Amino acid sequence: MALLLFFHGSRSAAQSQSQIKSDLDEPVRAATYDTREEARQYFDSVWSPQALGVSLVSASAGSAFRTAWTGFSEHPCCSRIGGDLARNTIAHSIEFGTSALLRRDQQFKPSGVHGFRGRAGYAAYHAFVAGEGDDQLAYSRLAAAFGTAWITDNWHPWQRAKPNPWAQASWALGRYVLRSYWVEFKPDIKREARKLFRR
């Protein structure tokens, strides 16, 4: 029910943003699939130093939180890093493969509109919907979230305890929401960060 309400609210905001575009007579860009560009982004997402850094920060934060909450960490930080890298590789591989199979460009893109409300609604709506003008459910992201959860439920050498697949899928879906907002507001965040460090 909460997910349906989220979709309804997000779609309403996205429809408002679409109406604004129509009023301004902006051309609607159809989504096209570029195999070379999709492959480049796939390798960057999996093998780049940035991907390794994200896994390192995520694993370190998870280990520190576990230690602070319970007084001990069941899994060493190195195991957490390996597990996070494995999940990231599996998820992006499924996402890339599904997009290639469907021949659909399902990468996150900024809205290009003005105003916080419109941009926030666009980011929420396009967390699970891909395309511009021919919107479709982002099947590759859903396949990656639930496929990764199913695989790691049956294969998880980096930890002894069996992970909860529903928790893993929910966490993956939440990361897509964060990625959508990051792509939308990244220029603003970087600009404000530069202003802060210049002081």
N, C-alpha and C positions, 0 to 999 in steps of 0.2 A: 504493500500500500504506500509506504514512504517513497519507494522508487517510482511508483506511478505518479504521485504528487510532484516529485522532483522533475520527472519528464514533462508533466503538464505545465508546470511553471516555467521551465526552461524553454519549452517550445513556444509558449506565449511570448516570452521575451525575444526569442529568435524571430518569431513572426513579425513582431513590432520592428525589429531591426531590418527585416526583409522589406517591410512596407516603406521604411525610410529610404532604402536603396531604390525601390521602385519609384518613389516620389522624386528622387533626384535624377531619375532616368539613367542610372548606372547600368552598364551592360552586365549580364549575369555570365559568370565564367563557368563553363562546364568542366567537370573533373576529368582529367586525362591521366593515363597511366604511363609513366616513363620508367621502363625496366632498369635502365642504367642508374637513374637518380635514386630509385627505390633501393637498389642494391648498395649504392654508396652510403645511403642513410642507414641501411641495415648494418653494414660493417662498422660504421661510426658508432652506432648505438651499442654494439656488442664488444668491439675490440679496441676502441679508442682509449687514450689515457683518461678522458673524462668519464667514460663508463667504469673504468677501474676505480677512479676516485670516488664516484658515487657509491659504488659497492663498499669501498673502504669506510666511507663516512657512515653509511647505513648500518653496516655490521658493527662498527665501533659504538654508534649511538644505541643500537639494540642491546649490545653486551653491557654497556654502562647502565642503561635503564633497568635491565634484568638484575644486575648486581645491586643497584640502589634500592630496588623494590623488594627483593627477596634475600639479599645479603650474599648471594652467590650467583654465578652464571653457569648454567648447565653445560653450555657449549663454548669452547674457547673462541676468541675473536677470529682466529685464522679459519676455523671451521665455518663461522658465520660468513666470512668473506667469500669462501668457496661456495657456500650454499647460495649466497646472493648472486654471485656471478653465474652459477648454474641456472638459477631461476630466470635471470635476465636473458641469458642466451636462449633458453627454451622458449620464453615468451616472445622475444623478437623474431625467432626463427618461425614460430607458428604464425605470427602476425605477417611477416614477410611472405611466407608461403601461401597464406590465405588470400592476401592482396593480389599476388601474382596469379593465383588460380581464378579469381574473380575479375582480374584486370581492372581493379578499382584503385585509384589514388586515395588512400585513407590516412595520409599524413595530416598532422595538426597544422592549421594555418591561421594567422591573425585575421580579424574581421575587417580591419581597415576603416571602421566607423569611429565616430567621436562620441564621447560621453561614457561615464563609468557604467551606468545601468545597462545600456545597450551592449557594451563590450562584455560585461559580466554574464549577461543572458546568453550571448553568443557562445562564450567559452563553456558555460554549463550545458547548453544544448548540444554543442559539437564535441563534448567529451565522449558521447556514444553514437553520434550521428556524423557521417562523413559526406562530403560533397558540397558544392556551391551551386544552387539552382536545381540540382537533381538529387536532393538529399536522400540518403539511404542509411539504414542502420549500419553501424561500423562493425560488420561481422568479424573482421580480422581481430579487433580488440576483444570482443566477447570470446572468440575462439581461443585467443592467447590466454585470457584470464582463466577460463575454466579448463582449458587443455593443460596449462602449466600446473594448475592445482591437482588435476587428476594424475599427471605424470609424477609430480613430487610426492603425491600420496603413496605411490607404489615404489618410488625410487628416491631415497634420501640418505645417501651414505655420509653426508656431513653432520647428521644428527641421529641420536639413538631413538628418541621418541618419534612416533608417527605424527606428522603434522595434520592439522585440521583442514581438510580441503575447502570447506566453506569459508573459513577464515582467510585462507590463502587467496581464494577467488575474490573475496570482498576487498582485501588489501590491494590486489592487482587492479580492480576496478577503481578504487580510490586513487591510485597512482595515475590512472588515466585522467581523472578529473583534475588532479594537480598539474599534470603535463599540459592539459588544455589551457588552464589559467596561466601557466608559466609562459607558454607561447604567446598568449594574448597580451600579457602585461610585462614581458621581459624587457622591452625597450624602456618602459617607464621605471622599472625597478633598477635597471643599470644606470639610468640617468640620475635617479635620486641617490644611488650609491656613490656615484662619482662626485656629486655635490657634497655629500657627507664627508668623504675622504679629503676633499679640497679645503675643508674648514681647518 
